[in-house]
Protein backbone atom coordinates (compact mmCIF):
# COMPACT_ATOMS: atom_id res chain seq x y z
CA UNK A 1 0.00 0.00 0.00
CA UNK A 2 1.34 3.39 -1.01
CA UNK A 3 1.94 6.09 1.59
CA UNK A 4 1.69 9.65 0.28
CA UNK A 5 3.87 11.09 3.01
CA UNK A 6 6.67 8.66 2.16
CA UNK A 7 6.26 9.30 -1.58
CA UNK A 8 6.41 13.07 -1.13
CA UNK A 9 9.37 12.78 1.22
CA UNK A 10 11.15 10.61 -1.37
CA UNK A 11 10.53 13.34 -3.95
CA UNK A 12 12.00 15.87 -1.51
CA UNK A 13 15.15 13.74 -1.18
CA UNK A 14 15.39 13.28 -4.94
CA UNK A 15 15.08 17.02 -5.59
CA UNK A 16 17.60 17.89 -2.89
CA UNK A 17 20.05 15.38 -4.32
CA UNK A 18 19.61 16.73 -7.82
CA UNK A 19 20.19 20.27 -6.58
CA UNK A 20 23.40 19.13 -4.86
CA UNK A 21 24.59 17.42 -8.04
CA UNK A 22 23.90 20.61 -10.00
CA UNK A 23 26.18 22.53 -7.65
CA UNK A 24 29.13 20.35 -8.58
CA UNK A 25 28.27 19.80 -12.24
CA UNK A 26 26.48 22.92 -13.47
CA UNK A 27 24.58 20.57 -15.77
CA UNK A 28 21.78 22.54 -17.44
CA UNK A 29 19.76 19.40 -18.20
CA UNK A 30 19.85 18.45 -14.52
CA UNK A 31 18.68 21.93 -13.51
CA UNK A 32 15.77 21.70 -15.91
CA UNK A 33 14.91 18.19 -14.71
CA UNK A 34 14.79 19.20 -11.04
CA UNK A 35 12.82 22.35 -11.84
CA UNK A 36 10.28 20.30 -13.78
CA UNK A 37 10.05 17.79 -10.91
CA UNK A 38 9.48 20.57 -8.38
CA UNK A 39 6.78 22.28 -10.44
CA UNK A 40 4.87 18.99 -10.65
CA UNK A 41 5.51 18.18 -7.00
CA UNK A 42 4.47 21.56 -5.62
CA UNK A 43 1.44 21.77 -7.89
CA UNK A 44 0.25 18.36 -6.67
CA UNK A 45 0.71 19.43 -3.07
CA UNK A 46 -1.24 22.63 -3.75
CA UNK A 47 -4.03 20.68 -5.41
CA UNK A 48 -4.28 17.72 -3.00
CA UNK A 49 -2.34 18.14 0.24
CA UNK A 50 -3.22 21.71 1.20
CA UNK A 51 -7.00 21.24 0.84
CA UNK A 52 -6.84 18.02 2.90
CA UNK A 53 -4.75 19.82 5.51
CA UNK A 54 -7.41 22.53 5.77
CA UNK A 55 -10.24 19.98 5.83
CA UNK A 56 -9.02 17.46 8.40
CA UNK A 57 -6.43 19.05 10.68
CA UNK A 58 -7.35 21.16 13.69
CA UNK A 59 -5.44 24.38 13.07
CA UNK A 60 -4.88 23.22 9.50
CA UNK A 61 -5.94 26.56 8.06
CA UNK A 62 -3.10 28.27 9.93
CA UNK A 63 -0.56 25.68 8.80
CA UNK A 64 -1.87 25.88 5.22
CA UNK A 65 -1.74 29.67 5.30
CA UNK A 66 2.00 29.36 6.00
CA UNK A 67 2.65 26.52 3.54
CA UNK A 68 0.66 27.87 0.56
CA UNK A 69 2.84 30.93 -0.14
CA UNK A 70 5.94 28.77 0.21
CA UNK A 71 4.53 26.39 -2.40
CA UNK A 72 3.82 29.37 -4.66
CA UNK A 73 7.40 30.58 -4.19
CA UNK A 74 8.75 27.12 -5.02
CA UNK A 75 6.72 26.98 -8.25
CA UNK A 76 7.83 30.52 -9.16
CA UNK A 77 11.50 29.69 -8.56
CA UNK A 78 11.27 26.44 -10.52
CA UNK A 79 9.47 28.14 -13.40
CA UNK A 80 12.21 30.78 -13.50
CA UNK A 81 14.81 28.02 -13.88
CA UNK A 82 12.80 26.47 -16.71
CA UNK A 83 12.83 29.78 -18.58
CA UNK A 84 16.39 30.79 -17.74
CA UNK A 85 19.23 31.71 -20.02
CA UNK A 86 22.41 29.72 -19.35
CA UNK A 87 24.09 32.78 -17.79
CA UNK A 88 21.35 33.18 -15.18
CA UNK A 89 21.00 29.50 -14.39
CA UNK A 90 23.32 29.18 -11.39
CA UNK A 91 21.77 32.05 -9.46
CA UNK A 92 18.25 30.88 -10.25
CA UNK A 93 19.03 27.32 -9.17
CA UNK A 94 20.46 28.71 -5.92
CA UNK A 95 17.18 30.55 -5.33
CA UNK A 96 15.32 27.33 -6.15
CA UNK A 97 17.49 25.45 -3.65
CA UNK A 98 16.61 27.95 -0.90
CA UNK A 99 12.89 27.67 -1.66
CA UNK A 100 13.20 23.88 -1.72
CA UNK A 101 14.86 23.79 1.72
CA UNK A 102 12.10 25.99 3.17
CA UNK A 103 9.46 23.80 1.55
CA UNK A 104 10.94 20.54 2.80
CA UNK A 105 11.21 21.83 6.35
CA UNK A 106 7.59 23.06 6.41
CA UNK A 107 6.14 19.90 4.90
CA UNK A 108 8.18 17.38 6.86
CA UNK A 109 8.19 19.17 10.21
CA UNK A 110 4.69 20.66 10.29
CA UNK A 111 2.33 19.53 7.53
CA UNK A 112 2.95 15.78 7.30
CA UNK A 113 3.09 15.20 11.07
CA UNK A 114 -0.12 17.19 11.60
CA UNK A 115 -1.89 15.24 8.88
CA UNK A 116 -0.68 11.88 10.21
CA UNK A 117 -1.77 12.85 13.72
CA UNK A 118 -5.20 13.87 12.41
CA UNK A 119 -5.53 10.48 10.74
CA UNK A 120 -5.54 11.66 7.14
CA UNK A 121 -5.42 8.40 5.16
CA UNK A 122 -1.96 8.19 3.55
CA UNK A 123 -3.07 5.58 1.00
CA UNK A 124 -6.10 7.62 -0.12
CA UNK A 125 -3.92 10.71 -0.33
CA UNK A 126 -1.42 8.76 -2.48
CA UNK A 127 -4.20 7.67 -4.82
CA UNK A 128 -5.34 11.29 -5.17
CA UNK A 129 -1.80 12.42 -5.89
CA UNK A 130 -1.34 9.70 -8.50
CA UNK A 131 -4.65 10.42 -10.25
CA UNK A 132 -4.45 12.40 -13.50
CA UNK A 133 -5.24 16.10 -13.16
URKAMO-V34438 format. One record per run of one state. SS is the DSSP state (A for helix, B for strand, O for the rest). FROM is the first residue (numbers start at 1). LEN is the number of residues. Records with the same first field share a line. If there is no record, write none. Layout:
BEGIN
SS = FROM-LEN + FROM-LEN
END
This chain:
BEGIN
O = 1-3 + 26-2 + 57-3 + 83-3 + 119-3 + 131-3
A = 4-22 + 28-29 + 60-23 + 86-33 + 122-9
END
